[in-house]
């Protein structure tokens, strides 16, 4: 199984999408101060910029394609200038194709400067948050928007708080296993199409559903099942970190399968190593219960550093060593 496909990445987002979406995902509320066509301006970078040097006249290295943050320092600098100088300084700023300007800490722009921004087609927003918090929240949002992502065929389930990605060839029963896990009280993140995002430059992978398929499942012989309507809100999750991958395999007598679990296998997803468990499928095997145990073993290893195979191996070694000691004493 090869899940390490080249990740996709958005090239840009519109300012309209940015304004309409950010408050749904983060605790920040922006308010419009002018009326421009927000669909015509696009944001290309996750990084933000505070244009202090640009306001002072140095624009050689002005990163104007970024969202511009005007905090207490920038607005007070503008306010202490004479009217003609203030207009000249601000005009030097808005001549660039800036995506948008965010005023933090409820700072205000004078009506003439706001009119200049409007004529230049630059949206101006205001927030009560400080510059530090605004930069943190907006960067987090843009980091998510511009992160690498890819769509994979499989099912994603929250099992005892562990994000388990179930993969394998078509027809092996991934959806049926996911449905069985939901019936046992676990939460479905996605079925059939799993969208995985890599969180910035971190090693964290977040899985979400395809918005078209949503929480619907196709079960062969039954048809389409609406998991949310059938099992209730407790049965679904909007997002979950991918922590374990379970690959379903067709049973093959000639193939050797893991017996002890001493050597942890890994698979790369968007450049991140994820623990992999390979489970052969044959009649009578309860895969649902095994996946629950996979999740519990993950929790044991993470929080208690306990691995059953290692504990058994140590016990056998101790018995062998004790037997040798007794043989030496009786020799």
N, C-alpha and C positions, 0 to 999 in steps of 0.2 A: 504494500500500500504506500503510495507516494502522495502525501498531503502538502509537501513543501513546494507549492506552486508560487509563481512570482506574484507578489501582492499588487493589488490595484490601489490607486490613490487619486483622490479628487484634485483636479488642477486648480479649481477656484470655486467659490460660492458667491452668490449675489448678496448685496447688502440687505436686500429685502428678506432673503432667507435667514440671514444672520439676526436681524431684528425680530422676526416673527418666531424664531425657534429658540433663542438663547434662554429666555425666561421659562421655557417649558422644561429645560434640562438643568438649569442652575438657578441658584437663589440670587438673581439679579434682575432688576426691572429697569428697562430703559424707556425714556419718554422722548417723543419727537419734539424738536424745537422749530423745525422748518418742514416745508413740503417740497420734496424733489422726487424724481423718478429713481427709486432705489433699485430697480431692476437693471439699470444701465451701469451701475458701479459694481465692481467685483473685488472680492478679497482673495489674494493669492498666497498669503503667508500666515502661519500660525503666530508669529512673533508680533508684538505691539511696539509702538514707538512714542516717546515723549519728545516733541519737536522743540526742545529748548534752544539748541544751536540754530535751528532753522529760523526761529523767531528772532534770534540775535543777528541773522543775516548770513550765516554760513550754511549754504545748501549744497555744497559739493558732494557730501556723503549723505544727503537726506534720503532716508528710506521711505519715500512717500507712498509706496504701494501697500504699506501696513496700516492697520487701524491706528489712528492718532489719539493719544490720551492727553487732555489738557486738565491738569490738576491745579492745586493752589498756587504753585510756583509760576506756572505759565500764565494763568489768568491775572495774577497780581502784577506780573511783569507787563502785560498788556494794559492793565488799568492805570499804571503809574505813568504811562506815556501820554504825551499831548495827542489830541485827536487826530491831527494830520499824520503824525508819526505812527500812531497806532494803526491807522488805515493802511499806511504804506507797508508796515511790517506784516500785517495780516494778509494783505494782497500778495505779498511775496510768498506766503504760505499756500494760499488757495489757487495759485496759478498752476500748481502741480495737480495731477489727477489722483487725489486722495480718495480712498474708498469712503471713509466716514470719520467724524470726529466725535469723541465721547468726553463730555464735561463731567468730572467727578466732584464729589462733596457738594453737590447742588450749586456749583459755580455757574455764573451767567456770562453770556457774551452780550455786548452792547448791540442794540438793534441794527446799527449800520454794519457791524461785522457779520452779524447773522444774515443780513441781506446779501453781503458779498459771498458768503458761503453758498447761499441759495442760488445766486446767479451762476456760480461755478459748478452747480449740480452736486454739491457735497452735503450729505445728510449730517445733521448735528443732533446728537442725543445727549440726554442728561441723566445722571444717576445720583442717588444719595450716598452711595458707597465711596469710601476713600480710594485714592489712586492705587494703593497697594492691593486692596481687596478686589478692585475692579480688574486690575491687571491679572491677578491670580485666577479669577473666575472666567474672564474672557479668554485667556490663554488656554485654560483647561478645556473650554468649549471648542476653540479652534484646533487644539491638539487632537481632539476626538474627531473633528471634521476632516482633518488632513492626515489621519493615521492610515497605515496600510491595512487593506482588508481583502478578503477573498470569500467566495461562496463555495461551500462543500456539500456533497451529497451525504446525508446521514441524519442522525437524530441527536438532539442535545437535551439532557435531562439533569435537573438538580436532584441528586440522591443524597439524603442526609446532609445537605449543605455543600456537597462536593459536585462540581461541574463535570459531568461525564459525557464525552462525545462518543457516540456509537456509530461506527462506520462498517463498511463491508460491501460486497457485491449486491446488486439488486436482486431481490427475491429471497434473501436470507431471513427476513422477518424483523428488520430494524424497527419498523413502525409498530409492529405487534408487541415487541419487547418494551418499547417506550410507552405504549398504551397500558401495558401490564404494570409498569412502574408507576404510572399516574394513578391507576386504580388502587395501588398499594400506598398511596399518600404522598408520592413524590411530585415534583413540579416539572412540567414540560416547558422548555425554552423554545425549541423549534423542531420541526419534523420535515424530512425530505430535503429542504434547503436550509443550511445553517450558515449564517453570515458571521465571520470571525474577524474582529478588528484587533490589531496590535496597538496597545496603548502607548503612543509616542515612541520613545527610545527605550522603554522599559521592556521587561521580559513577561509582561502580563498580556494575556489574550482574553478578550471578551466576546462572547457569542450572543447573537440576537437572532430573531426570526426574520424571514422575508416578509415584508409588509403586505404583499399580495396574498400569500398563502396564510399568513397570520397563524392562528392556533388551530387550523384545520388539519386533519390527518386523513390519509387515504389508506383504508384497510382492505386488502384483497379479499373478495368474497362478501364484504359487508358494504363498502362504499365509503363515503366521506363522513367523518365524525368531527363535530365542533367540540373540542375539549373544554373550552371555557363554558359553553352552554350546558354541556352534559355533566361535568364534574364540579363546576363552580370556579370562583376566582382563586381559590387556594391551589388549584391544579396547574396554574401557569406562572411563568416567570418572564419578565421582560428582557433581562440580561443576566448572564452568569459567566464567571471566569472559567475558562477551559483548564481543568486541572489533571484530568486523566482521559486517555483515549482508549476505547475498547474496540478492537477489530474482530468482527465475526468472520470465521473461516469455514469453508466447507470441509467436512470430515474427510481425512485422507489417511488410510492405514499406513502408507509409506512415509508419512511425515512425522518427525519427532516434535512433540509439543513440550512446553515448559512443565516440569513436574514439581520443582521445589520453590522456584521464585527467588533464588538467591541473586541472580543477575537481572537487574531492572533494565528493560528495553525502553528505548526512547524513539520518538518520531518527531521530525521537525515540522512545525506549522508556522509559516511566515517567519522563519528563522529562529523560532523558539523551541527548545527541547521540551516535549511533553511525555510523561510516563505512558508506556503502551502496554496493554494487556491483550493478548491474542487468544480468543476463545473458539475452539472448534465446535461446530454445530452438528448434532445428531439427535434422533428421536429419543425423548425421555429426559433430555438434559435441561435442567431448570436454569436458563440463562438469566432470568430476572433476579433470582436469589443470588446468583454468583456475582452479578453486577452490584448488588447491594453490599456484598462482602468486599468487592473491589474498593468501593467507596469507604467502607469502615476500615479496611487495611490502610488506605491512604491517610485517614485521620489518625490512626494509631502511629503510623510512621512520622507524620508531621508533628504531632503534639506530644508523643511519648517516645519517639525514636525507637519504636518497637517493631521488629520484623519477625514474624512467626518462624520463617525458614531459618533465620539466624539463631533464634532461640532454641529450635529443635537441634540444629547442628551443634551448638554449644553443649546441649544436654547429652548428646551422643558422645561427644569428645570427652566430657567429664566422666561418663560411665566407663568408657574405654580406659581412660587414665587411672581411674580408681581400681579397675580390674587388674591393670598392670602393676599397680602399687601392692595390691594384695598378693599377687603372684610372686613379687619380689620378696615380700615378707615371709612367705611360706617356702621360698626356695632354700 
